[in-house]
Amino acid sequence: MDLHFNFLIMATRYVSIQSESDLTERWTDSNCPSFEWEYNEQDISECLIVDDGYQASYETLEVEVGNEMSFTYLCEETKGVKTYTLSAGEYGVKP
């Protein structure tokens, strides 16, 4: 399932996990500062059972081709406001 917000898409991805402790993992994308991703499921019982264990899902952030998206936030580093712009692409793909 993909959720669309104008030129922003939240795409669902699925990965195999082995145990409930895997669900606590979080990851970042160096191309998208100040964001952190995690699995949608909070408990192993919410995961699909597959041959080699369980299947968990997460959402990525995708900016459609021909568009860009800007974020402004307070930056502790500069003690001011910082803005960054994401060009077309998918962000938050689990490494």
N, C-alpha and C positions, 0 to 999 in steps of 0.2 A: 504494500500500500504506500502510495506517495501522497503527501499533503502539499497543496500548492497555496502560496501566499504571493500573488502577483508574480514576480520573477524569482521568488525563493521557493525551493522545494525541500521538503524533509523526506528523504528516501529511507526506507527501512532496509536494513541489512541483517543477515542471519549468520551466526557462527556457531561452531560446535564448542561445547564446554564439557568439562569432566565432573565438576563438583559445585556445590553451592558456594564455596569460597571464591570461585571464579567470578561470581556475580558482583563481588565487591570491587573488582578491578575498575579503575578509571584511567583514561588516557587523554593526551592532548595532541594537537596538530600544530606544528611550528608555523604553518602558513595562516593560522587563525588564532592570534593571541587572545588571551583572556577567556577562552572557552575550554570546557572540560566535558568529555563524553563518558557515558556509563551505559550499562545494559538497562533495558526497559523492565525486565523482570527483577523482582526483589527476593524471590524465593524459588528454589529449584522446582517446586510443584507447579509453577507457572510456565515452565519450559516444556517444549515438545520433546518427547523421548525419541531418539534416533539410534541407529545401529551401534554407533561408537560412543554413546553417552546421551547428552542433552543438547538441544538447540536453543540458543538465546538470541534476542534481537536488540538492535539499537538503531537510533536515527542519526543520519548524517545531515549536514547542511549543504545544500547545492544551490549555487547561483547559476541561473540559466545563461546560455551563450547570448552575448550582446547586451548583458546587463552587469551591474555591479551593485554592491551593497555596502553601506558605510555604517560603522558603529562608533559612538562617542561614549567615553567613560572617564571616570576620575582615575588618574594615574598616581599611585603612591610614589613611584620613581621620580616623576617630574613635579609632583605636588600641584598638578593642574589637570586640565582636561586633555585627553588624547583621542584622536580620531584615526581610525584605520579603515581602509576600503578593501573589500574582497572582490576580486575579479571573477569572471565566470569559472566555475569548477566545483568540485565536490570536496567538502572539508569534514574532518572527523572520522575518516576511514580508519578502522582499527589496524595498527601496524602488524 
